Amino acid sequence: MIDFKPTEEQTELQKMARKFAKEVIRPAEMAIDKMPDPDAAYQSPEFRDTLAQAYELGFHKMGINEQHGGLGLDPLSTAMVWEELAVGGVGIPATLLAGSVAPAFLSVLAQGKKDLIEKYVVPYCEDTKADNISAWGSSEGNIGSDGSNYYDTKVRHETSAKKVDGGYEITGAKSSFVSNGSIANLFLVFANVEPEKGICGSGVFLVPLQDGVQRGKSMDKLGMRALNQGEVFFDAAHIPEDNMLMPPSDNYPFIHNAIKTVGNLGVGYLAVGLMRAAFEEALQYSKERVQFGKPIKEHQAVGFRLFECYQAIEAARALLWKAAWTLANKFMGDLKLSAAARVFATNQAMKHTVEMVQILGGYGVSKEYNMEKYMRDAKLLQIMDATNEIMTLKGIKLL
């Protein structure tokens, strides 16, 4: 029943992703990380050209249905690819992951709405220059991780949708944590439609960049600086009625949880790739650095750290693969398992990037080396797409 041998296609995908990560993503990430102005960084050749090359190879459309122009890869195949890409850096792959949510969501929920598919999904899949970038807006500034209360709040910062002739008007704002928020031209927006129904009174809307939609300033962050994040503002932005992909209903929490299930896996893959990058560099350094007459790898204090990191990588990957297998074989996957995999992987990434810094000693905190960046990037993985504490609480409720 259990087989860890990849198919020939999966092996080729891994090789392609590994080469791209090493030759393109890593140098771009290192350069972007050092740029002081994030807004300028996301317009730089290092960022734009890297995204364009990723699009040309099809990394942006791996999980989208083949009938709409995507690659239609299964969850286990995409898991392998995301991990390899993340070894090069976690910001660019996170950009691609977040950017695929709106078209992937649309390709599933807009069955029968061929005009929307032709207008948004097909051009995204055919794009080889990264001209089409999407984002999804859920989190709001005054609410944060309290997802059960996003649209029941009476705070006026909430995002609401009002029915008007010919469609809806979207008003409000999404927080600074919207991935791709400052660079996207298409947004999947979760908005309050019928506040008296609480979270079940929410709707899901497709909102292109247009009059009434304004992108905010890019967030200046500690880590993952190659991932754009920024606020999105809506001022009576008018959209056609067909752009409501999901009306208010009792099923809303299930849709939100389905996105979280997939999103948690993505964050977990990034964590494993990041751990691998830190481990591989520390291992190589430990074989070359000689202290007290022998390579430091042969000192127990260093060897124990390396082997514990190796264990964490293998254990986190196995748990993520089980969650990905469940997603492929069970409708909507298993949020509890997905949350467990993500929390474990990201906590291990934070722990072991710190330990790999320790192996390099003073060089570990030097900007001339990559290691300190890995440690900074790891911290964000414990927070992004709901904090680890919130995902743990969700998991506890599902036990």
C-alpha positions as CSV (number, residue, x, y, z in Angstrom):
1,M,0.0,0.0,0.0
2,I,2.9,2.4,0.8
3,D,5.4,3.2,-1.9
4,F,7.9,6.0,-1.7
5,K,9.3,5.4,-5.2
6,P,8.6,8.4,-7.4
7,T,7.3,7.9,-10.9
8,E,9.5,8.7,-13.9
9,E,7.4,11.9,-14.4
10,Q,7.9,12.9,-10.8
11,T,11.6,12.4,-11.0
12,E,11.9,14.6,-14.1
13,L,9.8,17.3,-12.4
14,Q,12.1,17.2,-9.3
15,K,15.2,17.5,-11.5
16,M,13.8,20.4,-13.4
17,A,12.7,22.2,-10.1
18,R,16.0,21.5,-8.4
19,K,18.0,23.0,-11.3
20,F,15.8,26.0,-11.5
21,A,16.0,26.5,-7.7
22,K,19.8,26.4,-7.7
23,E,20.5,28.4,-10.9
24,V,17.7,31.0,-10.8
25,I,15.7,31.2,-7.5
26,R,18.6,31.2,-5.1
27,P,20.7,34.1,-6.6
28,A,17.5,36.1,-7.2
29,E,16.3,35.6,-3.6
30,M,19.7,36.6,-2.2
31,A,19.7,39.8,-4.2
32,I,16.1,40.7,-3.4
33,D,16.7,40.1,0.3
34,K,19.4,42.8,0.3
35,M,17.2,45.4,-1.4
36,P,16.2,48.1,1.1
37,D,13.0,49.3,-0.7
38,P,10.5,46.5,-1.0
39,D,8.4,48.3,-3.6
40,A,11.4,48.7,-5.8
41,A,12.4,45.1,-5.2
42,Y,9.2,43.8,-6.7
43,Q,9.7,45.7,-9.9
44,S,13.4,44.7,-10.1
45,P,14.7,42.4,-12.9
46,E,15.7,39.9,-10.2
47,F,12.0,39.5,-9.2
48,R,10.2,40.0,-12.4
49,D,12.5,37.9,-14.6
50,T,12.6,35.0,-12.1
51,L,8.8,35.0,-12.0
52,A,8.6,35.1,-15.8
53,Q,11.0,32.1,-16.1
54,A,8.9,30.2,-13.5
55,Y,5.8,30.9,-15.5
56,E,7.5,29.7,-18.7
57,L,8.3,26.4,-17.1
58,G,4.7,26.1,-15.8
59,F,5.3,26.2,-12.1
60,H,2.5,28.7,-11.6
61,K,-0.2,26.3,-12.9
62,M,0.7,22.9,-11.6
63,G,-2.5,22.3,-9.7
64,I,-5.0,23.8,-12.2
65,N,-7.2,21.5,-14.3
66,E,-5.7,20.4,-17.7
67,Q,-9.0,21.3,-19.4
68,H,-8.4,24.9,-18.5
69,G,-4.7,25.0,-19.5
70,G,-3.1,23.8,-16.3
71,L,-0.8,20.9,-15.7
72,G,-3.3,19.0,-13.6
73,L,-0.6,17.5,-11.3
74,D,-1.7,15.5,-8.3
75,P,-1.0,16.7,-4.7
76,L,2.0,14.4,-4.2
77,S,3.7,15.5,-7.4
78,T,3.2,19.2,-6.6
79,A,4.6,18.5,-3.1
80,M,7.8,17.2,-4.5
81,V,8.2,20.3,-6.8
82,W,7.4,22.9,-4.1
83,E,10.0,21.4,-1.8
84,E,12.7,21.5,-4.5
85,L,11.8,25.1,-5.4
86,A,11.9,26.1,-1.7
87,V,15.5,24.8,-1.4
88,G,16.4,27.7,-3.6
89,G,14.4,30.2,-1.5
90,V,10.9,30.3,0.0
91,G,9.8,33.8,-1.2
92,I,9.5,33.1,-4.9
93,P,7.7,29.7,-4.5
94,A,5.3,31.4,-1.9
95,T,4.6,34.0,-4.6
96,L,3.7,31.3,-7.1
97,L,1.6,29.4,-4.5
98,A,-0.4,32.5,-3.5
99,G,-0.8,33.5,-7.1
100,S,-2.4,30.3,-8.1
101,V,-5.2,30.4,-5.5
102,A,-7.6,32.6,-7.5
103,P,-7.4,30.8,-10.9
104,A,-7.4,27.4,-9.2
105,F,-10.4,28.3,-7.1
106,L,-12.2,29.7,-10.2
107,S,-11.5,26.7,-12.3
108,V,-13.3,24.5,-9.7
109,L,-16.1,26.8,-8.6
110,A,-16.9,28.5,-11.9
111,Q,-18.0,25.3,-13.8
112,G,-20.6,26.6,-16.3
113,K,-19.2,30.1,-16.2
114,K,-17.2,29.7,-19.4
115,D,-16.8,33.5,-19.8
116,L,-15.0,33.8,-16.5
117,I,-12.8,30.8,-17.3
118,E,-11.8,32.2,-20.7
119,K,-11.3,35.7,-19.3
120,Y,-9.1,34.8,-16.2
121,V,-8.0,31.2,-16.0
122,V,-6.9,30.5,-19.6
123,P,-4.8,33.7,-19.9
124,Y,-3.2,32.9,-16.6
125,C,-2.3,29.4,-17.7
126,E,-1.0,30.6,-21.1
127,D,1.1,33.4,-19.5
128,T,4.8,33.0,-19.9
129,K,5.8,36.5,-18.8
130,A,4.2,36.7,-15.3
131,D,1.8,39.5,-16.4
132,N,-1.1,37.8,-14.6
133,I,-0.6,37.6,-10.8
134,S,-3.4,37.0,-8.4
135,A,-4.0,37.2,-4.7
136,W,-6.6,36.1,-2.2
137,G,-7.9,38.4,0.5
138,S,-9.2,37.0,3.7
139,S,-7.4,38.5,6.7
140,E,-8.4,41.9,7.9
141,G,-6.3,44.3,10.0
142,N,-8.5,44.4,13.1
143,I,-9.2,40.7,13.2
144,G,-6.0,38.8,12.2
145,S,-6.2,35.1,12.9
146,D,-9.7,35.0,14.3
147,G,-11.1,33.5,11.1
148,S,-14.3,32.4,12.7
149,N,-15.2,36.1,13.2
150,Y,-14.0,37.7,10.0
151,Y,-17.4,38.8,8.8
152,D,-19.4,38.9,12.0
153,T,-17.4,41.8,13.4
154,K,-19.0,45.2,13.7
155,V,-15.7,47.0,13.2
156,R,-16.1,49.1,10.0
157,H,-12.7,47.9,8.7
158,E,-14.5,44.8,7.5
159,T,-14.9,44.1,3.8
160,S,-18.5,44.1,2.7
161,A,-20.4,43.5,-0.5
162,K,-23.6,45.4,-1.3
163,K,-26.1,44.2,-4.0
164,V,-26.6,46.9,-6.7
165,D,-28.1,46.9,-10.2
166,G,-26.1,44.5,-12.4
167,G,-23.9,43.1,-9.6
168,Y,-22.2,44.1,-6.3
169,E,-20.1,46.9,-4.8
170,I,-17.2,45.8,-2.7
171,T,-16.1,48.2,0.1
172,G,-13.5,47.9,2.8
173,A,-9.9,46.7,3.1
174,K,-7.8,43.6,3.5
175,S,-4.8,43.6,5.8
176,S,-1.1,44.1,5.0
177,F,-0.6,40.3,5.0
178,V,-2.3,39.7,1.6
179,S,0.4,37.8,-0.3
180,N,0.9,39.4,-3.7
181,G,-1.4,42.2,-2.5
182,S,0.7,45.1,-3.9
183,I,1.4,43.5,-7.3
184,A,-1.6,41.4,-8.2
185,N,-4.1,42.3,-10.9
186,L,-6.8,39.8,-9.8
187,F,-8.1,39.2,-6.3
188,L,-10.2,36.5,-4.7
189,V,-12.1,38.4,-2.0
190,F,-14.0,37.1,1.0
191,A,-16.6,39.7,1.9
192,N,-19.6,40.2,4.2
193,V,-22.9,40.0,2.3
194,E,-25.4,39.2,5.0
195,P,-23.9,40.2,8.4
196,E,-26.9,38.8,10.4
197,K,-25.8,35.3,9.4
198,G,-22.3,35.6,10.8
199,I,-19.5,33.9,8.9
200,C,-22.1,32.0,6.8
201,G,-23.3,35.3,5.5
202,S,-20.0,35.7,3.6
203,G,-19.5,35.5,-0.1
204,V,-16.5,34.8,-2.4
205,F,-15.9,37.3,-5.2
206,L,-13.5,37.6,-8.1
207,V,-12.4,41.2,-8.3
208,P,-10.0,42.4,-11.0
209,L,-7.7,45.5,-10.6
210,Q,-10.0,48.3,-11.7
211,D,-11.6,51.6,-10.5
212,G,-12.4,51.3,-6.8
213,V,-9.5,48.8,-6.2
214,Q,-6.3,50.2,-4.8
215,R,-3.1,48.3,-3.9
216,G,-1.2,49.4,-0.8
217,K,2.5,49.8,0.0
218,S,4.6,46.7,0.1
219,M,5.3,45.5,3.7
220,D,9.0,45.8,4.8
221,K,9.6,42.5,6.5
222,L,12.2,40.7,8.6
223,G,12.3,37.6,6.3
224,M,10.7,36.1,3.1
225,R,11.5,39.4,1.4
226,A,11.0,37.9,-2.0
227,L,7.3,37.5,-1.2
228,N,5.3,40.6,-1.7
229,Q,2.6,41.3,0.9
230,G,0.5,44.4,1.2
231,E,-3.0,45.9,1.9
232,V,-5.8,46.0,-0.7
233,F,-8.5,48.7,-0.5
234,F,-11.9,48.6,-2.0
235,D,-14.0,51.7,-2.5
236,A,-17.4,50.8,-4.0
237,A,-15.6,48.6,-6.6
238,H,-18.4,47.3,-8.9
239,I,-18.3,43.7,-10.2
240,P,-20.8,41.8,-12.3
241,E,-23.1,39.4,-10.5
242,D,-21.4,36.4,-12.2
243,N,-18.2,37.4,-10.3
244,M,-19.7,36.1,-7.1
245,L,-18.2,32.6,-7.1
246,M,-19.9,31.5,-3.9
247,P,-23.0,33.1,-2.3
248,P,-23.6,33.1,1.4
249,S,-24.5,29.7,2.7
250,D,-23.9,27.2,5.5
251,N,-21.2,25.7,3.3
252,Y,-18.9,28.8,3.6
253,P,-16.8,27.4,6.5
254,F,-16.2,24.2,4.5
255,I,-14.8,26.3,1.6
256,H,-12.6,28.3,3.9
257,N,-11.3,25.2,5.6
258,A,-10.6,23.6,2.1
259,I,-8.4,26.5,1.2
260,K,-6.7,26.2,4.6
261,T,-6.1,22.5,4.0
262,V,-4.3,23.1,0.8
263,G,-2.5,26.3,2.1
264,N,-1.1,24.5,5.1
265,L,0.5,21.9,2.9
266,G,2.1,24.6,0.8
267,V,3.6,26.3,3.9
268,G,4.8,22.9,5.1
269,Y,6.6,22.2,1.8
270,L,8.3,25.6,2.0
271,A,9.5,24.7,5.5
272,V,11.0,21.3,4.4
273,G,12.8,22.9,1.5
274,L,14.2,25.7,3.7
275,M,15.4,23.1,6.3
276,R,17.1,21.2,3.5
277,A,18.9,24.3,2.2
278,A,20.2,25.1,5.7
279,F,21.1,21.5,6.4
280,E,23.0,21.0,3.1
281,E,25.1,24.2,3.6
282,A,25.9,23.4,7.2
283,L,26.8,19.8,6.4
284,Q,29.2,21.0,3.6
285,Y,30.7,23.6,5.9
286,S,31.2,21.1,8.7
287,K,33.2,18.8,6.4
288,E,35.5,21.6,5.4
289,R,35.9,23.6,8.6
290,V,38.7,22.1,10.8
291,Q,39.0,22.8,14.5
292,F,41.1,21.0,17.1
293,G,42.7,18.8,14.4
294,K,39.6,17.5,12.6
295,P,36.5,18.6,10.6
296,I,33.9,19.9,13.0
297,K,31.4,17.3,11.7
298,E,33.4,14.8,13.7
299,H,32.8,16.7,17.0
300,Q,29.6,15.3,18.7
301,A,28.2,18.8,19.4
302,V,28.0,19.4,15.7
303,G,27.2,15.9,14.5
304,F,24.2,15.7,16.9
305,R,22.8,18.9,15.5
306,L,23.2,17.8,11.9
307,F,21.6,14.4,12.5
308,E,18.7,15.9,14.4
309,C,18.1,18.2,11.5
310,Y,18.2,15.3,9.0
311,Q,15.6,13.5,11.2
312,A,13.3,16.6,11.2
313,I,13.5,16.9,7.4
314,E,12.5,13.2,6.8
315,A,9.8,13.2,9.5
316,A,8.2,16.5,8.3
317,R,8.3,15.3,4.7
318,A,6.6,12.0,5.5
319,L,3.8,13.7,7.4
320,L,3.3,16.2,4.6
321,W,3.2,13.4,2.0
322,K,0.5,11.6,4.1
323,A,-1.5,14.8,4.2
324,A,-1.0,15.3,0.4
325,W,-2.0,11.6,-0.2
326,T,-5.2,12.2,1.9
327,L,-6.0,15.3,-0.1
328,A,-5.7,13.3,-3.3
329,N,-7.9,10.5,-2.1
330,K,-10.5,12.2,0.1
331,F,-12.8,15.0,-0.8
332,M,-11.4,18.3,0.6
333,G,-8.6,16.4,2.4
334,D,-8.1,16.4,6.1
335,L,-7.6,19.8,7.8
336,K,-6.5,18.3,11.1
337,L,-3.7,16.3,9.3
338,S,-2.8,19.2,7.1
339,A,-2.5,21.5,10.1
340,A,-0.4,18.9,12.0
341,A,2.0,18.6,9.1
342,R,2.3,22.4,8.7
343,V,2.8,23.1,12.4
344,F,5.4,20.4,12.8
345,A,7.3,21.3,9.7
346,T,7.5,25.0,10.4
347,N,8.4,24.6,14.0
348,Q,11.2,22.2,13.0
349,A,12.4,24.7,10.4
350,M,12.6,27.4,13.0
351,K,14.4,25.2,15.4
352,H,16.9,23.7,13.0
353,T,17.8,26.8,11.0
354,V,18.9,28.3,14.4
355,E,21.0,25.2,15.0
356,M,22.5,25.4,11.5
357,V,23.5,29.0,12.2
358,Q,25.2,27.8,15.4
359,I,27.3,25.3,13.4
360,L,28.7,28.1,11.3
361,G,29.4,30.1,14.4
362,G,30.2,33.7,13.6
363,Y,29.9,33.1,9.9
364,G,26.3,32.0,10.6
365,V,25.2,35.5,11.4
366,S,27.3,37.2,8.7
367,K,25.4,38.7,5.8
368,E,28.1,37.3,3.5
369,Y,26.6,33.8,4.0
370,N,23.1,32.5,3.3
371,M,22.4,30.9,6.7
372,E,21.1,34.0,8.6
373,K,18.6,34.5,5.8
374,Y,17.3,31.0,6.3
375,M,16.7,31.7,10.0
376,R,14.8,34.9,9.3
377,D,12.7,33.2,6.6
378,A,11.8,30.4,8.9
379,K,10.3,32.7,11.5
380,L,7.7,33.9,9.0
381,L,6.6,30.4,8.1
382,Q,5.4,30.0,11.7
383,I,3.1,33.0,11.2
384,M,1.9,33.2,7.6
385,D,-1.5,31.9,6.6
386,A,-2.6,31.8,10.2
387,T,-0.2,31.4,13.1
388,N,0.9,28.0,14.3
389,E,-1.0,28.6,17.5
390,I,-4.3,29.2,15.6
391,M,-3.7,26.1,13.4
392,T,-3.0,24.1,16.6
393,L,-6.3,25.2,18.1
394,K,-8.2,24.3,14.9
395,G,-6.5,20.9,15.0
396,I,-7.5,20.4,18.7
397,K,-11.2,21.1,17.8
398,L,-11.1,18.5,15.1
399,L,-9.7,15.7,17.4
